[in-house]
Amino acid sequence: MLVRDAMSPLVLTIGPAHTLRQAATLMSARRVGSAVVLDHDAHHLGILTERDILNSVGAGQDPDLETAGAHTTTDVVFAAPDWTLEEAAEAMTHGGFRHLIVLDGRGPVGVVSVRDVLRCWAPARRRTAVAAAAPATG
């Protein structure tokens, strides 16, 4: 199975000036765990995750004053739509993160998360287990 089959095509894009509270509100409303932070001035893209917001709040920072830009990961590993889920899982495991921005030649086309990968793999494992448990006919 490929990343394009598992990814969420919903890409929440915010600017670096959004506050963490604004980002959290948008992420919650869309039920996503990350936002792509697009900085038009610097011509780069990064990612802000729910963990980034949690770490900031846990450190006692004010989510109404802290900006997405100050907490954005800019050293991002991007996935391609034609990556296999194994490649995506390996990249996430190696990098220690749970979300990959999926890019094609035009820009972000989706986000794939650990949850997306597991959602795709779980039914396949279930089918394999059922088939293995079925009595042999012959």
N, C-alpha and C positions, 0 to 999 in steps of 0.2 A: 504494500500500500504506500502511496505517496503523500507527501506533505499537503499537496493541494486537496487531497481527499479528506484530510483530518482538520485542516486549519479553519479557524473562524474567519470568514471574509469581512467581518465587522472590525474595522480598524478605527479605534478612537484616537484621533489626532488632536493634540493640544499644543499650545505655545509655551515657551520657557517662562513667560511671565505669569502663567496661571498659578494661583496659590495651591498648596497641597490640599486644602479643604475643597477648592473647586475641582481639582483633579479627582479626589476621592468621591465627591458627589457625582461627577460624570461617570466614573468607573462603576460605582454602585448602581446608578440608574440603568446602565447598559449591561450590568452583570458580567463585567470583564475584570481581569486581574492585572491589566497593564494598559498603558497609554503610550502611543508613539509621540515623542516630543520633537516637533519640527521647528528648527530655528532657521528661519529664512535668511536672517542677517549673516549667520555663520555658515550657512549652506551645509548643515549636517542634521542628522537625525539620531535620536537616542531613544531610550525607553525608560519609563517610570513605572515601577511595579508597586503593588500593594505592600510588599515588604519594605520598599524604600520609604513609603509613607509611615509604616509602622515603626521603622527604625528612628525616623525623625521625631515622631510623637513620643516614642519610648525614651528618647534622649532629652525630653522636656522642651523641645522646640515648638513654637506656636504655628499650627497649620494655616493660620490666617495671614501669617507674615512670611513663612518660608515659601519659596517658589519652586516650581517643577524644575526649572533650569539648574537650581542649586543641588538637586538630588537625582538628576538624570544620569543614567549610565550612557556614556558616549562611546566607550570601547565595546561596541556591540558586535556579536556574531549574528549574521543574517543567514536565513535559509532561502533556498530556491524552491519554487513550487514542485519541481521534479525530483527533489531529494526524496529518498526513502524515509520511512518513519524511523528505521534503525539509524540512519545518518543523523536525523534530528535528535533522537534520544542520546546518541553518543556525544553530539555537540553540547547538549544540555548537561549531561553527566560530567563531561570533561570540564566545562566552564563553571559548573555549580550554579546554574540558573534554571528557571522554570518556564521561560517564555522566549520564543524566537520570532523576530519580525521576518515576515516572508516578503521578499522583493522579487519583482520581475524587472524587465528593462525600463518600465515606466515609474517604478517606485513601490511603496508598500501595497501589497494586495491581500494581506492577511496576517494573522498572528497564530502561531501554533504553540500550545502549552503542553506541559506534562499531562494534564487532564485530558486533552484532546488525543494524545497518543494512547493513553490507557483506555479511553473510551473505544478506540478502534481495535486495540489488541484484545480487550476482554472478551468480546463475542467470539473471536477466532479461537481463543484458548478454551472457551466454554464448549464450542463445537468439537474441538479436538478431544476434550475430556469425555464428552458424551459418546463420541465415536469409539473411543478406547474402552469405555465401559459397556458398550453394547455387546450382547452375546454373539458369538460367531455363528453364522448360518452356513450350512453346507450340506 
